[in-house]
């Protein structure tokens, strides 16, 4: 089990920020904006999936995992709140979140189903966010020139995603979730997540008049497909999820611990 600390980030999200806040890079800005749009609904879905599954466990197992679950929910609720503030600025820029309605519609299909299905989706998505988090912490230069508040926001969020990457997976195992459904939902989540991310990023770029500019796609190729790009460098980590002996802790998360240790002045723990 993992000791999880709930932290309050010491940044003020009330002042507006520039439309091209990520160092003037149109693709990076649109890409991070798209990710942020998914978080309020997604984080609440994760919280609900964990709570619903915990309720099915024997009391002694619930007691063993109480503090970790409390920390997980606290961290996810904090992410949900701060990204809602971030997204309010995006809305004022005229950007439209088309991701959340699609995701919400899909999730209605799980109503009345075994809660372990929702938890398998949560574990799968948490693996995606952990891969992204570890990549961003390894390549913070992607945020060079970014608005300082937002650079801090993304690195803090990444550190906490990497920190709590075991929780949903361990809970799924504790609840007796099957390997077949674990990997099946990971395949489905891969398809849905990447399609939704690209659709929303494209919509954001189109709104800003940046979709067909050469610089936009040059940046996309560098960030996604370059030697150290997000997709190429994470292929091995993605494949590892299908192994029968897979566990999230097998992937190194020292950068998360290092960032949290080196940036204590940027947050305060909350009880």
Residue, then its C-alpha position, 0 to 999 in steps of 0.5 A: x500500500x502507498x502513503x498518499x499525501x493530499x496537497x494544496x497547490x500554492x498558485x492563484x488560478x483566478x487571474x487570466x492567462x494568455x491563449x498561447x500560454x505554453x511558450x507560444x507553442x500552438x500544438x502544446x497549448x491545444x494538447x494540454x488544454x484538451x487533457x485538462x478538459x477531460x479531468x473534472x469528469x474523469x477524476x470524479x469517475x475515478x473517485x466514484x469507481x474506487x468508492x463503489x468497489x471499496x463498498x463491496x470489500x470485506x470490512x477488514x480489507x476496507x480497513x487495511x486500505x482506508x488511508x490509501x483510498x482517502x489519500x487517493x480520493x483527496x488527490x483526485x478531488x484536488x486535481x478536479x477542482x484546480x482543473x475546473x478553474x483552469x477550464x473556466x479560463x479556456x471557456x472564456x477563450x471560446x474553447x468548447x469541451x466536446x470530450x466530457x459529453x462523449x465520455x459521460x454518454x459512454x459511461x451511462x452504459x456501465x450503469x447497473x454493471x459490476x463496479x469492477x468494470x468501472x474500476x478496470x477502466x480507472x486502472x487503465x486510465x491511471x496507467x495512461x496518466x502515469x505514463x504521461x506524468x513520468x514522461x513530462x517529469x522527464x522532459x519538462x522542457x516541453x513546458x519551457x516558456x509556459x506561464x509559470x503558474x501553469x507549468x507548476x500546475x502540470x508538473x505537480x499534477x504529474x508528480x501526484x499521478x505517478x505517486x498514486x498509480x498503484x491504487x486503482x490497480x491494487x484495489x481491482x486485484x483485491x476485489x477479485x477483478x479478472x485478468x481478461x477484463x483488465x486487459x480488455x478494458x485497457x485496449x478499449x480505453x487506449x482507443x477511446x482515450x487517444x481518439x478523444x484526445x486527438x479530436x479535442x486537440x484538433x478542435x482546439x487548434x481549429x478554433x484558434x486558427x492554428x490547425x493547418x500551420x506547418x509549425x503546429x504539426x512540426x511541434x506535434x511530431x516533435x512532442x508525440x513522435x520524436x526520439x523522446x516523444x510521448x508516444x514512441x518512448x512509452x510504447x514499452x510501458x504501454x505493452x507491459x500492461x498486458x503482462x500477467x505479472x504486470x504491476x504499476x510499481x514496476x515502472x520507476x517513479x523516482x522523478x515524482x518523489x524528487x519533484x515533490x521533495x524539491x518543490x515543497x515551497x509550492x504546496x502545503x499538505x492538508x489533513 
